[in-house]
Amino acid sequence: PAYIAQALVYRYPKRQAIAKYITDVKENGLLTKYWSLWLPATMINFCFVPPHFRILFVASISFFWMIVLSIVANNDKDVESCPLEPEPVMLNPRALD
């Protein structure tokens, strides 16, 4: 769902989003990274973390997982394929004062 949502936001075909997902899973090892993080984190959470700290622990792990996802998703070597346009240059910035 996240890859399709990204395709909708950046206006590129859904097939390209699915192809990117398959590439991330097969070539970038996304699923392996997922299991290597969440399986031990869940075991630690239920075995060692006190119940009143479990939500904080999972939120912290989730924060670092989002960093991993961001790195994998933006690991494009081709900068030209970036869908973002450069910010326009202001000729007279003092005109806004």
C-alpha positions as CSV (number, residue, x, y, z in Angstrom):
1,P,0.0,0.0,0.0
2,A,2.8,2.5,0.7
3,Y,4.3,2.1,-2.7
4,I,1.0,2.6,-4.4
5,A,0.3,5.7,-2.2
6,Q,3.6,7.1,-3.2
7,A,2.8,6.5,-6.9
8,L,-0.4,8.4,-6.5
9,V,1.3,11.3,-4.7
10,Y,4.1,11.6,-7.2
11,R,1.9,10.7,-10.2
12,Y,3.7,7.8,-11.7
13,P,2.1,4.5,-12.8
14,K,1.0,1.9,-10.3
15,R,2.9,-0.8,-12.2
16,Q,6.1,1.1,-11.7
17,A,5.3,1.2,-7.9
18,I,4.8,-2.5,-7.8
19,A,8.0,-3.1,-9.8
20,K,9.8,-0.8,-7.3
21,Y,8.4,-2.9,-4.4
22,I,9.6,-6.1,-6.0
23,T,13.0,-4.6,-6.6
24,D,13.3,-3.5,-3.0
25,V,12.2,-6.9,-1.7
26,K,14.4,-9.0,-4.0
27,E,17.5,-6.8,-4.7
28,N,17.6,-4.5,-1.6
29,G,16.7,-7.2,0.9
30,L,13.8,-5.3,2.4
31,L,12.0,-8.4,3.8
32,T,15.2,-9.7,5.3
33,K,15.8,-6.4,7.0
34,Y,12.2,-6.4,8.2
35,W,12.5,-9.9,9.8
36,S,16.0,-9.2,11.2
37,L,14.6,-6.1,13.1
38,W,11.1,-7.0,14.1
39,L,11.5,-10.6,15.2
40,P,14.2,-9.9,17.8
41,A,12.4,-6.6,18.8
42,T,9.2,-8.4,19.5
43,M,10.9,-11.2,21.5
44,I,12.7,-8.6,23.6
45,N,9.5,-6.6,24.0
46,F,7.5,-9.4,25.4
47,C,10.3,-11.1,27.4
48,F,12.1,-8.3,29.0
49,V,10.4,-4.9,28.6
50,P,7.9,-4.1,31.5
51,P,4.3,-3.8,30.3
52,H,4.2,0.0,30.9
53,F,7.2,0.6,28.6
54,R,6.2,-1.7,25.7
55,I,4.5,1.0,23.6
56,L,7.5,3.3,24.0
57,F,9.8,0.5,23.1
58,V,7.8,-0.4,19.9
59,A,7.5,3.3,19.0
60,S,11.3,3.6,19.3
61,I,12.0,0.6,17.1
62,S,9.4,1.8,14.6
63,F,11.2,5.2,14.4
64,F,14.4,3.4,13.4
65,W,12.5,1.1,11.0
66,M,11.2,4.2,9.2
67,I,14.8,5.4,8.7
68,V,15.7,2.0,7.2
69,L,12.6,2.2,4.9
70,S,13.5,5.7,3.9
71,I,17.1,4.7,3.0
72,V,15.9,1.6,1.0
73,A,13.1,3.6,-0.8
74,N,15.4,6.5,-1.7
75,N,18.4,4.4,-2.7
76,D,18.2,5.5,-6.3
77,K,21.5,6.1,-8.0
78,D,19.9,8.1,-10.8
79,V,19.2,11.6,-9.4
80,E,17.5,12.6,-12.7
81,S,14.6,10.3,-12.0
82,C,13.6,12.3,-8.9
83,P,10.0,13.5,-9.4
84,L,10.5,16.7,-7.5
85,E,11.1,19.9,-9.3
86,P,13.8,22.4,-8.2
87,E,12.6,25.4,-6.2
88,P,12.2,28.5,-8.3
89,V,14.8,31.2,-7.8
90,M,13.4,34.6,-6.6
91,L,14.8,37.5,-8.6
92,N,14.0,40.1,-6.0
93,P,13.5,38.6,-2.5
94,R,13.1,42.0,-0.9
95,A,9.9,42.5,-2.8
96,L,8.1,40.3,-0.3
97,D,9.0,42.5,2.7
